[in-house]
């Protein structure tokens, strides 16, 4: 991307004009806003992914607990196939809602 000052490299005298100086300052402010917006957007997705991974780990821990209770007390065995299907559905729905494309 070309910087706004490069546009005037063939006529540097135009840079002394007050309107041009104002325009360049405005461009710099917009560039700063764009950079901050991109950072916030990227940072937001990191938080969403962290939350998603925490939910996945919690689900895995719950399955492990069910398996231990099954072995120890004879409770019903965990439904692994159902758990995997639910996990997949959860991840896909969350990614769709947060506009994360896998």
N, C-alpha and C positions, 0 to 999 in steps of 0.2 A: 504494500500500500504506500502510496506517495504521501509525503508529509506536505501540509499546506504551504510551508515556506519554500519547498522545492518548486512549486508552481511559478513562483516569482523569480527564479534563478536567472532568467534572461533579462529581467528588468528589475534589478534590486532597488531602484529608486522608488518604485511603487510601495515598497515596504515602509516608507516614511509617511505615507498617507494615513491620516487618522482612521478613516473608514477601513482600510486594509488591516491596520493594527487591531482594530476592534473585531474584525472578522477572524483574524488569526487567534485572538484570545478566546473567542466563542468556540472555534474549532477545538482548541486545546481542552476547554471545559467539557465539550461533548466526548472527546476521546477518553477523558478521565471517567466520565459517567459510564461509558461503554465498558471500560475495563472493570470497574466496580461491579457492574451488572453481571458480566461474565463470571467474575469471581463468586458472587452470591449464588448464581445459578449452579455453578459447579459444586460449591460448598453445600448447597441444599441437597443435591443428589447424593452426596456423600453421607449426609445425615439420614436420608431415606434408606440408603443401602445398609447403613449401620443398624438402623432399627429393624430392617427386614432380616438381617443376619441374626440379630438377637432373638427374634421370634422363631427363626428356624432352630437355633440352638436350644431354646426353651422347649420346643416341640420334641426334639431329639431326647432331651433329658427326661421329659415326661414318658416317652416310650421306653427308655431304659428303666425307669422306675416301675412301670407296668410289668416289664419283663421280670424284674427282680421279685415283685410281689407274686407273679404267676409261679415262679420257681419256688419261692419260699412258702406261700400260703395256699397255692393251688387255685388262685383266682383265674378268671378267663384270660387266655393268652391275648397279647396285644394284636390289634388288627393292622398289620404292617401295610398290606396293600391299600387299605382305606386311608391310612395315615399318609402314605406316599402320594396318593391321589389328592388328598386335601392340601398337602404341602405344595404340590405343583400348582393347584388352583389358586392358592393363596399368593404364591410368588407371581404368577401371571397376572392376577387381578391387581395386585399392588403395583407392579411395573406399569400396567396399563393406566392406572389412576395417576401415577406420578410421571407418566410420559417417559419411561425408561425403556429403551428398545434393545432387546437382547438379540 
